[in-house]
Amino acid sequence: MALDRPPFEDLYRDYLGRIYAYVRAQVGGSADAEDITAQVFMNAYQAYARFEARNTTPAAWLFRIARNATLDHFRAQGRRDRLRRTIERQPVSEEDPAHQAEERIQYRALLAHVAQLPERQRDAISLRHSGLTFDEVGKMLSCSEDAAKMLYHRALKALREVAQKEGA
Amino acid sequence: MSEPDEELELQALQRQLDDAFETTRPRAGFEDELWLRVQSSRPAPSRLRDAFSAFFQGIRAVPAVPAAAVATLLVVVIGVGIVAMSGLGRGGGAGSSATNRNLSAPAAGQLYAGNFGLVPTPVFNNGAKSSTSTQPTLPLGAADYPGSVQLTWAGKFDLTISTAPVFRYREPSTNDADQFATGLGAVLRERPSGFLGSYQASDYTLKVRGTVQSPPSSPAYFIFSSLSMPPVEAAGASPQDLADIFLAQHSLQPQWGYTVVIDSSSDPLKVRYQRQFQAPGYGAAYLVDGNGNRYGLEVDFSDNRPVLASGLLPVSFEQADYRIVSSDQAIHAALAFSGPAPAAPASPLPSVQLNQAELVYVLVPAGNHSFYEPAFLFSGKVQVNGQAYTKHILVPAVDPSQRTP
């Protein structure tokens, strides 16, 4: 029932940062992350009338939209080209030196490593560290809660290897 | 590596990931920029639902603040239907010749472009629907308030004018937006969806938007400060002084009549310049949105640092006088928005005594040329479950014979 829904603006203010971080971990660069985040909330707004809180949490609902938007993005652009571009270029939003410094201390490198993982591992880590439960992660990735835990654990090990390789 | 060591290393990595996801956020300004885009793209019914939702949540959130306890509950009128149902405006000589006869001559010096023909009828937020219990699409109207009210008039409203000016403007183009930005020293960066342009200046981002058809929103500019935007330094200056200085520095002083309202209840502090139109024989009439809220230009400050400025994009007006309904007709139209009889006789409708009325102006988007048209804003107080509200009703002022049906 519509009455269960919080105002969309509340949802927007509460989740914008988390959705952005999730998307950023998927695509690696802030310019693309902004574009996709914008698309996520445009789509979410258009679909909000159909959102039913009794079926899912706002977080799971929003992250599903974010995941779909990210997959669409990769499909449209080609993941390999995207990755190369985001690694090679300075993102638009990093013009401000203060912001650049902020970015550095905000674990940009770590998220860039996450972005290099295979899709499901990337998703498992990003969704989990965006605050979703393993049950929600499993539902999102069409697997059981236990399988989500295992996938996450494997992803963590893979991430450690990537980080070590990059750091070497 | 031993298993315990590996486990410790993975735990450390998890903590780093937690920090990374917790601290990675979009650049400053992105949140508000995107929200504006979302707002621009919003379908009217959902926007209205959110507005009501936020409004009622606001009431719940500040029950201890007496001033905030009197919140605004809005019912807006679609005039044509009601006027038609109530019989108002009939026999008024509808037709272009009659319309022309009733148009008064413009005052000397006015930019008069002659009759605009039938002007479009304002389509407000249609709060009238929210006041009925038969509209489930407006959830919070039904959840937090029964919706329907019984309206009575207990005020004094002697309108001495029979005509009021209607203002028309051409929809601003990307060229107009570019010229405005150039005047401020900002350079075109891109043309994002929903905006005429996005521009970059040394210490802010400027976005310019045209008229939004639904819900009606005036052409506007938005200045988002970057971190390098300096605070306005003026010892002993009032918030309005600060805003005046900032606007003067950027050549953005309002070129229209206004009153200033300061909202210092939260950070950022807001200085609002509420736009007025001059109606000969009546005086200043405020520009209001579909919720009856006055607007014009706003400068937000945080520690004397301007963080956001948003205002009406300058446009050139043509002006023509139109016959307006009498005060009696306006009151009649407003009262026609009493809710239907309740299904359960045991729950009588709340009574609202409307006791104030004023002439206001509302935006009426109409494609290439849009209008600011006169309307009447009625208000009165109502108590519901111990909670005080102010109820507003907007009624179109232009005589129905001079409006499109």
Interface residues (C-beta under 8 A of the other chain):
Chain A: M1 A2 L3 R5 P6 P7 F8 E9 D10 Y12 R13 L16 G17 R18 Y20 A21 Y22 R24 A25 S30 A33 E34 T37 A38 F41 M42 Y45 Q46 Y48 A49 S93 D96 A98 H99 I105 Q106 Y107 R108 L110 L111 V114 I125 S126 H129 S130 L156 K157 L159 R160 A163
Chain B: E9 L10 L13 Q14 Q16 L17 D18 D19 A20 F21 E22 T23 T24 R25 P26 R27 A28 F30 E31 L34 W35 R37 V38 S41 R42 P43 P45 S46 R49 D50 S53 A54 Q57 P136 T137 P139 L140 A142 A143 S226 L227 S228
